[in-house]
Amino acid sequence: MNVKFGYVSKNKQEGIFAYNSVIETVRTTPNRFYFAGLDANKQYTIERVWPEKLKEYTPSILQQTEGKVFSGEVLMKYGMQLPVLFPQTALIYTVKAV
């Protein structure tokens, strides 16, 4: 079981999103995480705020998203591929319009 949620400000300038891996992920590609509620026409940066150092089974795209700019449309429509995570792992991200 995995839990996903997020909150976006009314002006859609910033948001906070969390993914919690409650049980061990099957060793196949997990689902994507979609950043719902953003403005499709704005550009956003993503910053992982928790954990400071991510422990993964293998390196993933999450290590390369820091500081990159993505459109709201891409974050909502295509999302971010999640890695295989250890059980009881939480990921918390902030998104900010640039």
All heavy atoms as an XYZ file, in Angstrom:
797
protein
N       0.831     -1.171      0.000
C       0.000      0.000      0.000
C       0.883      1.244      0.000
O       1.867      1.311      0.711
C      -0.886      0.016      1.244
C      -1.795      1.225      1.298
S      -2.960      1.131      2.655
C      -2.164      2.213      3.796
N       0.520      2.226     -0.827
C       1.249      3.483     -0.902
C       0.260      4.631     -0.778
O      -0.866      4.531     -1.245
C       2.013      3.578     -2.211
C       3.015      2.453     -2.327
O       3.794      2.223     -1.429
N       2.972      1.744     -3.419
N       0.687      5.706     -0.156
C      -0.174      6.858      0.069
C       0.449      8.069     -0.612
O       1.636      8.345     -0.430
C      -0.325      7.123      1.586
C      -1.226      8.318      1.834
C      -0.859      5.893      2.301
N      -0.362      8.802     -1.403
C       0.103      9.993     -2.108
C      -0.852     11.136     -1.814
O      -2.063     10.936     -1.795
C       0.131      9.773     -3.615
C       0.954      8.610     -4.066
C       0.907      8.505     -5.557
C       0.120      7.289     -5.947
N       0.134      7.010     -7.360
N      -0.305     12.332     -1.600
C      -1.167     13.504     -1.432
C      -0.357     14.772     -1.656
O       0.870     14.746     -1.685
C      -1.830     13.515     -0.057
C      -0.869     13.556      1.101
C      -0.459     14.760      1.644
C      -0.390     12.380      1.658
C       0.421     14.788      2.712
C       0.488     12.399      2.731
C       0.904     13.610      3.260
N      -1.051     15.876     -1.838
C      -0.387     17.152     -2.037
C      -1.326     18.315     -1.787
O      -2.552     18.162     -1.836
N      -0.739     19.464     -1.511
C      -1.478     20.703     -1.316
C      -0.829     21.779     -2.171
O       0.394     21.901     -2.190
C      -1.443     21.136      0.154
C      -2.128     20.152      1.070
C      -1.399     19.229      1.803
C      -3.512     20.131      1.182
C      -2.022     18.324      2.635
C      -4.147     19.219      2.014
C      -3.399     18.327      2.732
O      -4.018     17.416      3.540
N      -1.659     22.552     -2.871
C      -1.178     23.633     -3.727
C      -1.826     24.930     -3.263
O      -3.019     24.953     -2.946
C      -1.530     23.353     -5.210
C      -1.074     24.491     -6.106
C      -0.893     22.043     -5.663
N      -1.044     26.019     -3.237
C      -1.589     27.311     -2.833
C      -2.661     27.768     -3.822
O      -2.682     27.337     -4.978
C      -0.472     28.353     -2.743
O       0.102     28.574     -4.021
N      -3.550     28.659     -3.361
C      -4.644     29.131     -4.215
C      -4.142     29.775     -5.501
O      -4.742     29.608     -6.553
C      -5.526     30.130     -3.460
C      -6.446     29.488     -2.467
C      -7.373     30.516     -1.850
C      -8.296     29.845     -0.855
N      -9.261     30.799     -0.292
N      -3.027     30.502     -5.430
C      -2.494     31.160     -6.627
C      -1.608     30.229     -7.463
O      -1.039     30.632     -8.463
C      -1.735     32.427     -6.252
C      -0.505     32.165     -5.392
O      -0.130     31.022     -5.111
N       0.121     33.234     -4.964
N      -1.492     28.985     -7.020
C      -0.738     27.931     -7.721
C       0.740     28.288     -7.914
O       1.383     27.846     -8.844
C      -1.403     27.587     -9.053
C      -2.836     27.093     -8.844
C      -3.432     26.587    -10.120
C      -4.888     26.263     -9.911
N      -5.150     24.930     -9.502
N       1.271     29.070     -6.969
C       2.676     29.448     -7.009
C       3.579     28.406     -6.346
O       4.754     28.314     -6.674
C       2.887     30.798     -6.314
C       2.384     31.982     -7.113
C       3.164     32.193     -8.383
O       2.665     31.933     -9.483
N       4.387     32.635     -8.266
N       3.007     27.655     -5.403
C       3.821     26.666     -4.702
C       2.937     25.550     -4.158
O       1.726     25.713     -4.032
C       4.616     27.318     -3.573
C       3.767     28.006     -2.542
C       4.589     28.778     -1.534
O       5.790     28.497     -1.378
O       4.027     29.655     -0.881
N       3.578     24.439     -3.872
C       2.851     23.306     -3.321
C       3.794     22.374     -2.602
O       5.016     22.475     -2.714
N       3.205     21.476     -1.847
C       3.978     20.443     -1.160
C       3.295     19.112     -1.433
O       2.074     19.009     -1.407
C       4.108     20.736      0.354
C       5.066     19.735      0.997
C       2.752     20.766      1.040
C       5.561     20.155      2.359
N       4.100     18.106     -1.750
C       3.586     16.798     -2.133
C       4.337     15.715     -1.382
O       5.533     15.844     -1.130
C       3.762     16.571     -3.639
C       2.932     17.496     -4.476
C       3.394     18.757     -4.817
C       1.679     17.102     -4.920
C       2.621     19.615     -5.580
C       0.905     17.953     -5.686
C       1.370     19.214     -6.017
N       3.625     14.648     -1.045
C       4.249     13.552     -0.302
C       3.849     12.208     -0.892
O       2.730     12.026     -1.374
C       3.846     13.615      1.164
N       4.782     11.284     -0.834
C       4.562      9.894     -1.237
C       5.092      9.040     -0.099
O       6.221      9.234      0.361
C       5.313      9.583     -2.532
C       5.306      8.123     -2.884
C       4.210      7.549     -3.510
C       6.396      7.320     -2.590
C       4.199      6.196     -3.833
C       6.390      5.972     -2.908
C       5.289      5.424     -3.528
O       5.285      4.091     -3.838
N       4.280      8.123      0.374
C       4.682      7.244      1.473
C       4.580      5.795      1.036
O       3.501      5.320      0.697
C       3.788      7.484      2.694
C       3.915      8.899      3.202
O       4.931      9.262      3.759
N       2.899      9.712      2.969
N       5.707      5.113      1.050
C       5.752      3.696      0.727
C       5.589      2.934      2.034
O       6.510      2.860      2.844
C       7.079      3.342      0.067
O       7.154      1.968     -0.175
N       4.394      2.400      2.250
C       4.091      1.732      3.512
C       4.648      0.313      3.541
O       5.187     -0.140      4.541
C       2.567      1.728      3.767
C       2.225      1.024      5.072
C       2.039      3.165      3.781
N       4.517     -0.382      2.418
C       5.066     -1.733      2.321
C       6.117     -1.758      1.219
O       6.210     -0.839      0.419
C       3.965     -2.781      2.031
C       3.269     -2.485      0.709
C       2.965     -2.849      3.164
C       2.307     -3.567      0.274
N       6.888     -2.801      1.185
C       7.951     -2.911      0.191
C       7.377     -2.920     -1.217
O       6.399     -3.606     -1.511
C       8.768     -4.181      0.428
C       9.989     -4.270     -0.451
C      10.910     -5.402     -0.027
O      10.581     -6.138      0.915
O      11.958     -5.541     -0.657
N       7.991     -2.118     -2.084
C       7.585     -2.051     -3.482
C       8.039     -3.309     -4.204
O       9.164     -3.765     -4.013
C       8.241     -0.823     -4.163
O       7.928      0.333     -3.401
C       7.758     -0.653     -5.581
N       7.175     -3.867     -5.012
C       7.555     -5.015     -5.839
C       8.690     -4.566     -6.752
O       8.733     -3.428     -7.202
C       6.337     -5.474     -6.668
C       6.701     -6.644     -7.550
C       5.192     -5.838     -5.745
N       9.614     -5.439     -7.058
C      10.806     -5.077     -7.839
C      10.502     -4.848     -9.317
O      11.257     -5.251    -10.182
C      11.896     -6.128     -7.706
C      12.355     -6.445     -6.324
C      13.102     -5.281     -5.699
N      13.776     -5.611     -4.473
C      13.201     -5.790     -3.312
N      11.906     -5.754     -3.198
N      13.901     -6.035     -2.242
N       9.403     -4.215     -9.597
C       9.088     -3.789    -10.952
C       8.956     -2.273    -10.906
O       8.983     -1.672     -9.839
C       7.767     -4.414    -11.447
O       6.723     -4.005    -10.555
C       7.857     -5.918    -11.496
N       8.796     -1.660    -12.039
C       8.691     -0.208    -12.064
C       7.439      0.243    -11.326
O       6.328     -0.111    -11.712
C       8.644      0.293    -13.526
O       9.791     -0.205    -14.209
C       8.648      1.810    -13.568
N       7.601      1.024    -10.261
C       6.439      1.529     -9.528
C       5.665      2.547    -10.372
O       6.131      2.990    -11.422
C       7.049      2.211     -8.305
C       8.446      1.744     -8.238
C       8.848      1.393     -9.629
N       4.521      2.942     -9.865
C       3.720      3.949    -10.551
C       4.426      5.292    -10.571
O       5.375      5.518     -9.829
C       2.374      4.106     -9.843
C       1.528      2.870     -9.957
O       1.605      2.137    -10.935
N       0.723      2.607     -8.945
N       3.919      6.169    -11.398
C       4.417      7.541    -11.445
C       3.714      8.356    -10.366
O       2.619      8.030     -9.943
C       4.139      8.167    -12.808
C       4.964      7.557    -13.917
C       4.587      8.188    -15.257
N       5.544      7.822    -16.257
C       6.668      8.503    -16.515
N       6.933      9.596    -15.846
N       7.502      8.092    -17.436
N       4.357      9.442     -9.977
C       3.753     10.378     -9.037
C       3.321     11.598     -9.836
O       4.129     12.220    -10.515
C       4.748     10.791     -7.959
C       4.133     11.644     -6.895
C       3.609     11.061     -5.762
C       4.053     13.014     -7.039
C       3.015     11.830     -4.780
C       3.470     13.793     -6.057
C       2.948     13.201     -4.934
N       2.037     11.925     -9.765
C       1.493     13.059    -10.510
C       1.266     14.231     -9.562
O       0.664     14.072     -8.505
C       0.182     12.666    -11.191
C       0.388     11.566    -12.203
C       0.171     10.235    -11.865
C       0.834     11.853    -13.479
C       0.377      9.220    -12.779
C       1.048     10.838    -14.408
C       0.813      9.527    -14.046
O       1.035      8.527    -14.956
N       1.749     15.396     -9.949
C       1.636     16.610     -9.148
C       0.335     17.329     -9.516
O       0.323     18.271    -10.301
C       2.844     17.514     -9.395
C       4.138     16.917     -8.906
C       4.851     16.028     -9.698
C       4.636     17.239     -7.660
C       6.044     15.478     -9.255
C       5.834     16.687     -7.199
C       6.524     15.807     -7.996
N      -0.762     16.882     -8.956
C      -2.088     17.414     -9.294
C      -2.279     18.824     -8.744
O      -1.726     19.182     -7.703
C      -3.167     16.494     -8.729
N      -3.082     19.625     -9.473
C      -3.503     20.932     -8.990
C      -2.617     22.100     -9.366
O      -2.872     23.226     -8.939
N      -1.577     21.864    -10.153
C      -0.698     22.955    -10.571
C      -1.319     23.720    -11.741
O      -2.334     23.320    -12.296
C       0.673     22.395    -10.979
C       1.424     21.607     -9.906
C       2.712     21.043    -10.490
C       1.703     22.468     -8.695
N      -0.690     24.817    -12.125
C      -1.114     25.586    -13.299
C      -0.355     25.028    -14.500
O       0.880     25.068    -14.532
C      -0.790     27.064    -13.103
C      -1.256     27.950    -14.236
O      -1.292     27.495    -15.407
O      -1.583     29.115    -13.966
N      -1.068     24.530    -15.475
C      -0.439     23.902    -16.642
C       0.473     24.860    -17.393
O       1.427     24.435    -18.046
C      -1.510     23.359    -17.584
N       0.223     26.156    -17.293
C       0.990     27.146    -18.059
C       2.166     27.741    -17.295
O       2.908     28.543    -17.846
C       0.056     28.266    -18.524
C      -1.006     27.736    -19.459
O      -0.704     26.989    -20.387
N      -2.247     28.072    -19.195
N       2.351     27.363    -16.046
C       3.478     27.878    -15.261
C       4.635     26.896    -15.307
O       4.462     25.713    -15.574
C       3.055     28.117    -13.806
C       2.128     29.301    -13.650
C       1.850     29.594    -12.193
C       0.923     30.805    -12.126
N       0.627     31.180    -10.768
N       5.819     27.413    -15.005
C       7.030     26.613    -14.904
C       7.359     26.455    -13.417
O       7.246     27.414    -12.649
C       8.199     27.302    -15.617
C       7.959     27.554    -17.092
C       7.947     26.254    -17.876
O       8.858     25.448    -17.774
N       6.905     26.061    -18.662
N       7.786     25.254    -13.025
C       8.050     24.957    -11.615
C       9.413     24.291    -11.431
O       9.874     23.553    -12.301
C       6.998     23.984    -11.073
C       5.606     24.542    -11.014
C       4.723     24.389    -12.077
C       5.155     25.219     -9.883
C       3.434     24.888    -12.025
C       3.861     25.720     -9.815
C       3.004     25.552    -10.886
O       1.728     26.053    -10.824
N      10.001     24.553    -10.278
C      11.165     23.781     -9.852
C      10.693     22.796     -8.791
O       9.728     23.054     -8.076
C      12.280     24.668     -9.246
O      11.743     25.393     -8.151
C      12.862     25.602    -10.277
N      11.376     21.665     -8.704
C      11.059     20.630     -7.725
C      12.239     20.524     -6.766
O      13.392     20.504     -7.196
C      10.867     19.251     -8.394
C       9.733     19.300     -9.393
C      10.632     18.176     -7.363
C       9.585     18.003    -10.165
N      11.936     20.445     -5.480
C      12.984     20.253     -4.488
C      12.533     19.185     -3.491
O      11.451     19.284     -2.926
C      13.265     21.549     -3.736
C      14.356     21.401     -2.706
C      14.613     22.702     -1.940
O      14.103     23.756     -2.340
O      15.326     22.642     -0.921
N      13.353     18.171     -3.324
C      13.055     17.154     -2.316
C      13.473     17.720     -0.960
O      14.614     18.120     -0.776
C      13.806     15.857     -2.609
C      13.368     14.722     -1.671
C      14.106     13.414     -1.908
N      15.499     13.536     -1.549
C      16.508     13.391     -2.389
N      16.292     13.120     -3.655
N      17.752     13.529     -1.984
N      12.554     17.740     -0.020
C      12.865     18.249      1.314
C      12.998     17.121      2.336
O      13.510     17.342      3.430
C      11.817     19.292      1.788
C      11.889     20.526      0.921
C      10.416     18.731      1.794
N      12.524     15.929      1.978
C      12.689     14.767      2.851
C      12.715     13.503      2.026
O      11.889     13.383      1.137
C      11.545     14.688      3.875
C      11.733     13.534      4.808
C      11.134     12.311      4.721
C      12.606     13.473      5.920
N      11.589     11.507      5.717
C      12.486     12.195      6.472
C      13.490     14.386      6.485
C      13.214     11.806      7.577
C      14.213     13.992      7.596
C      14.066     12.711      8.131
N      13.573     12.587      2.279
C      14.714     12.658      3.172
C      15.842     13.467      2.534
O      15.904     13.597      1.310
C      15.112     11.200      3.362
C      14.721     10.539      2.086
C      13.482     11.271      1.625
N      16.725     13.960      3.372
C      17.849     14.719      2.837
C      18.713     13.838      1.948
O      19.187     14.260      0.914
C      18.687     15.313      3.973
C      17.963     16.430      4.687
C      18.798     17.039      5.791
O      20.041     16.898      5.773
O      18.204     17.661      6.672
N      18.922     12.599      2.387
C      19.684     11.646      1.576
C      18.770     10.462      1.302
O      18.309      9.795      2.232
C      20.950     11.193      2.296
C      21.788     10.270      1.444
C      23.137     10.010      2.034
C      23.852      9.076      1.076
N      25.262      9.055      1.256
N      18.494     10.213      0.047
C      17.570      9.160     -0.350
C      18.296      7.831     -0.491
O      19.295      7.733     -1.197
C      16.895      9.539     -1.673
C      15.893      8.548     -2.232
C      14.737      8.352     -1.254
C      15.371      9.052     -3.566
N      17.780      6.809      0.188
C      18.338      5.465      0.073
C      17.455      4.686     -0.890
O      16.276      4.475     -0.631
C      18.369      4.776      1.436
C      19.288      5.437      2.414
C      19.249      4.757      3.759
C      20.120      5.501      4.747
N      20.028      4.945      6.092
N      18.024      4.287     -2.012
C      17.292      3.551     -3.039
C      17.989      2.224     -3.302
O      19.165      2.068     -3.022
C      17.268      4.338     -4.349
C      16.674      5.718     -4.248
C      16.795      6.448     -5.563
O      15.959      6.195     -6.442
O      17.722      7.252     -5.709
N      17.234      1.284     -3.872
C      17.847      0.016     -4.300
C      18.857      0.281     -5.410
O      19.929     -0.282     -5.441
C      16.783     -0.959     -4.804
C      15.952     -1.567     -3.711
C      14.592     -1.304     -3.626
C      16.512     -2.414     -2.761
C      13.812     -1.867     -2.630
C      15.742     -2.984     -1.755
C      14.391     -2.702     -1.695
O      13.632     -3.251     -0.710
N      18.480      1.137     -6.359
C      19.354      1.516     -7.473
C      19.143      2.998     -7.752
O      18.089      3.551     -7.448
C      19.041      0.708     -8.748
O      17.675      0.938     -9.100
C      19.287     -0.765     -8.553
N      20.126      3.672     -8.333
C      19.966      5.100     -8.658
C      18.769      5.312     -9.582
O      18.462      4.483    -10.431
C      21.270      5.451     -9.367
C      22.246      4.417     -8.915
C      21.433      3.162     -8.703
N      18.086      6.441     -9.406
C      16.912      6.734    -10.221
C      16.934      8.170    -10.702
O      17.822      8.951    -10.367
C      15.635      6.487     -9.415
O      15.481      7.527     -8.465
N      15.911      8.527    -11.431
C      15.750      9.878    -11.955
C      15.583     10.899    -10.839
O      15.841     12.085    -11.030
C      14.563      9.918    -12.950
C      14.558     11.214    -13.757
C      13.246      9.758    -12.212
C      15.662     11.316    -14.750
N      15.167     10.463     -9.653
C      14.950     11.404     -8.555
C      16.209     12.186     -8.224
O      16.134     13.328     -7.782
C      14.457     10.673     -7.301
C      13.113      9.975     -7.395
C      12.707      9.446     -6.028
C      12.050     10.893     -7.933
N      17.363     11.586     -8.439
C      18.623     12.272     -8.147
C      18.890     13.402     -9.139
O      19.744     14.244     -8.905
C      19.782     11.270     -8.165
C      19.595     10.077     -7.266
C      19.496     10.429     -5.790
O      19.908     11.496     -5.362
N      18.941      9.538     -5.002
N      18.180     13.410    -10.269
C      18.462     14.391    -11.309
C      17.372     15.440    -11.479
O      17.472     16.278    -12.365
C      18.695     13.671    -12.634
C      19.878     12.735    -12.558
C      20.082     11.959    -13.839
O      19.588     12.344    -14.876
N      20.794     10.867    -13.756
N      16.341     15.426    -10.660
C      15.253     16.389    -10.798
C      15.492     17.669    -10.006
O      14.864     18.688    -10.283
C      13.907     15.794    -10.341
O      14.017     15.392     -8.977
C      13.506     14.619    -11.210
N      16.396     17.620     -9.043
C      16.640     18.769     -8.174
C      17.029     20.007     -8.979
O      17.956     19.974     -9.786
C      17.755     18.462     -7.185
C      17.432     17.359     -6.213
C      16.415     17.773     -5.165
O      16.487     18.890     -4.645
O      15.524     16.951     -4.902
N      16.291     21.100     -8.747
C      16.615     22.372     -9.379
C      16.230     22.494    -10.844
O      16.410     23.550    -11.434
N      15.730     21.433    -11.440
C      15.319     21.490    -12.844
C      13.956     22.158    -12.950
O      13.182     22.175    -12.006
C      15.249     20.082    -13.445
C      16.543     19.318    -13.406
C      17.500     19.819    -14.452
C      18.648     18.861    -14.612
N      19.900     19.275    -14.216
N      13.680     22.728    -14.117
C      12.409     23.412    -14.345
C      11.522     22.539    -15.237
O      11.976     22.028    -16.260
C      12.651     24.789    -15.007
C      11.342     25.477    -15.328
C      13.507     25.667    -14.104
N      10.270     22.378    -14.802
C       9.291     21.592    -15.532
C       8.006     22.401    -15.643
O       7.655     23.150    -14.733
C       8.973     20.280    -14.797
C      10.168     19.410    -14.560
C      10.907     19.523    -13.393
C      10.558     18.483    -15.505
C      12.006     18.717    -13.167
C      11.666     17.673    -15.286
C      12.392     17.789    -14.112
N       7.286     22.209    -16.729
C       6.000     22.886    -16.842
C       4.987     22.188    -15.943
O       5.095     20.994    -15.665
C       5.505     22.883    -18.287
O       5.080     21.586    -18.663
N       4.003     22.952    -15.503
C       2.929     22.366    -14.715
C       2.227     21.269    -15.482
O       1.827     20.247    -14.913
N       2.085     21.464    -16.784
C       1.425     20.460    -17.617
C       2.173     19.134    -17.573
O       1.571     18.073    -17.400
C       1.314     20.945    -19.067
C       0.666     19.935    -19.974
C       0.549     20.406    -21.416
O       1.291     21.318    -21.820
O      -0.291     19.852    -22.133
N       3.494     19.170    -17.696
C       4.301     17.945    -17.661
C       4.197     17.272    -16.299
O       4.016     16.059    -16.203
C       5.777     18.250    -18.014
C       6.687     17.094    -17.638
C       5.913     18.570    -19.483
N       4.287     18.043    -15.226
C       4.223     17.465    -13.883
C       2.875     16.834    -13.585
O       2.792     15.822    -12.906
C       4.547     18.535    -12.836
C       5.988     19.038    -12.851
C       6.147     20.219    -11.905
C       6.962     17.935    -12.507
N       1.802     17.436    -14.131
C       0.465     16.879    -13.888
C       0.147     15.725    -14.830
O      -0.437     14.726    -14.423
C      -0.591     17.977    -14.039
C      -0.550     19.004    -12.928
S      -1.920     20.178    -12.982
C      -1.721     20.954    -14.570
N       0.542     15.850    -16.091
C       0.163     14.851    -17.102
C       1.083     13.627    -17.119
O       0.632     12.503    -17.243
C       0.144     15.509    -18.475
C      -0.394     14.638    -19.570
C      -0.502     15.419    -20.871
C      -1.077     14.578    -21.982
N      -1.199     15.337    -23.235
N       2.393     13.872    -17.008
C       3.359     12.775    -17.104
C       3.958     12.404    -15.754
O       4.437     11.300    -15.570
C       4.475     13.128    -18.091
C       3.940     13.381    -19.469
C       3.854     14.663    -19.978
C       3.476     12.332    -20.260
C       3.337     14.901    -21.239
C       2.958     12.563    -21.523
C       2.885     13.854    -22.004
O       2.373     14.085    -23.249
N       3.992     13.350    -14.831
C       4.481     13.071    -13.491
C       5.953     12.736    -13.428
O       6.725     13.067    -14.314
N       6.312     12.049    -12.361
C       7.698     11.676    -12.107
C       7.738     10.186    -11.796
O       6.946      9.691    -10.987
C       8.209     12.488    -10.911
C       9.618     12.206    -10.516
S      10.220     13.369     -9.250
C       9.152     12.984     -7.867
N       8.625      9.485    -12.458
C       8.759      8.054    -12.214
C       9.336      7.819    -10.832
O      10.376      8.354    -10.486
C       9.673      7.407    -13.255
C       9.878      5.923    -13.059
C       8.572      5.157    -13.173
O       7.890      5.254    -14.174
N       8.229      4.414    -12.145
N       8.639      7.029    -10.041
C       9.137      6.698     -8.707
C      10.069      5.500     -8.781
O       9.890      4.608     -9.617
C       7.965      6.391     -7.776
C       7.094      7.586     -7.440
C       5.839      7.139     -6.711
C       7.853      8.602     -6.614
N      11.057      5.453     -7.901
C      11.975      4.314     -7.871
C      11.419      3.209     -6.981
O      10.435      3.394     -6.272
C      13.228      4.923     -7.232
C      12.667      5.906     -6.265
C      11.459      6.503     -6.965
N      12.084      2.072     -7.001
C      11.794      1.022     -6.035
C      12.370      1.516     -4.714
O      13.556      1.827     -4.618
C      12.443     -0.314     -6.454
C      12.241     -1.362     -5.381
C      11.882     -0.783     -7.784
N      11.510      1.624     -3.709
C      11.930      2.165     -2.417
C      11.863      1.114     -1.325
O      11.125      0.141     -1.436
C      11.012      3.328     -2.024
C      11.045      4.555     -2.920
C       9.916      5.499     -2.554
C      12.389      5.263     -2.806
N      12.615      1.344     -0.276
C      12.530      0.489      0.893
C      11.192      0.728      1.585
O      10.610      1.808      1.470
C      13.682      0.792      1.865
C      15.025      0.377      1.344
C      15.876      1.315      0.777
C      15.443     -0.941      1.422
C      17.120      0.936      0.294
C      16.673     -1.326      0.942
C      17.523     -0.391      0.375
N      10.676     -0.251      2.318
C       9.425     -0.038      3.052
C       9.577      1.097      4.064
O      10.675      1.365      4.538
C       9.173     -1.360      3.766
C      10.234     -2.296      3.349
C      11.237     -1.563      2.531
N       8.459      1.724      4.378
C       8.423      2.807      5.356
C       9.266      4.008      4.922
O       9.883      4.679      5.748
C       8.881      2.318      6.734
C       8.104      1.134      7.260
C       6.630      1.454      7.460
O       6.289      2.470      8.008
N       5.757      0.584      6.988
N       9.299      4.273      3.622
C      10.023      5.432      3.091
C       9.024      6.504      2.697
O       8.023      6.217      2.054
C      10.856      5.039      1.851
O      11.826      4.061      2.234
C      11.570      6.246      1.262
N       9.322      7.732      3.082
C       8.493      8.866      2.684
C       9.328      9.804      1.822
O      10.522      9.999      2.072
C       7.991      9.615      3.912
N       8.708     10.343      0.781
C       9.331     11.359     -0.061
C       8.471     12.610      0.049
O       7.257     12.538     -0.141
C       9.373     10.916     -1.520
C      10.149      9.648     -1.844
C       9.954      9.289     -3.316
C      11.622      9.830     -1.530
N       9.081     13.739      0.353
C       8.348     15.002      0.421
C       9.034     15.994     -0.511
O      10.255     16.192     -0.423
C       8.274     15.546      1.850
C       7.588     14.524      2.758
C       7.537     16.895      1.868
C       7.579     14.893      4.216
N       8.235     16.586     -1.392
C       8.736     17.541     -2.384
C       7.981     18.853     -2.292
O       6.788     18.869     -2.016
C       8.525     16.997     -3.807
C       9.498     15.929     -4.176
C       9.225     14.603     -3.913
C      10.699     16.245     -4.780
C      10.128     13.609     -4.243
C      11.602     15.247     -5.114
C      11.300     13.931     -4.841
O      12.215     12.967     -5.163
N       8.693     19.942     -2.548
C       8.038     21.221     -2.753
C       8.181     21.569     -4.220
O       9.164     21.197     -4.873
C       8.647     22.346     -1.889
O      10.043     22.456     -2.180
C       8.432     22.090     -0.414
N       7.185     22.246     -4.750
C       7.260     22.792     -6.098
C       7.026     24.290     -5.977
O       6.207     24.737     -5.173
C       6.232     22.161     -7.058
C       6.531     20.698     -7.281
C       4.821     22.324     -6.566
N       7.792     25.065     -6.743
C       7.673     26.519     -6.710
C       7.689     27.051     -8.131
O       8.535     26.646     -8.940
C       8.808     27.140     -5.900
C       8.732     26.762     -4.439
C       9.812     27.437     -3.634
C       9.687     26.956     -2.191
N      10.732     27.468     -1.353
N       6.762     27.970     -8.411
C       6.721     28.596     -9.731
C       7.944     29.495     -9.892
O       8.392     30.127     -8.947
C       5.435     29.388     -9.889
N       8.483     29.525    -11.094
C       9.649     30.381    -11.390
C       9.267     31.435    -12.409
O       8.312     31.303    -13.133
C      10.852     29.569    -11.901
C      11.380     28.705    -10.782
C      10.511     28.718    -13.097
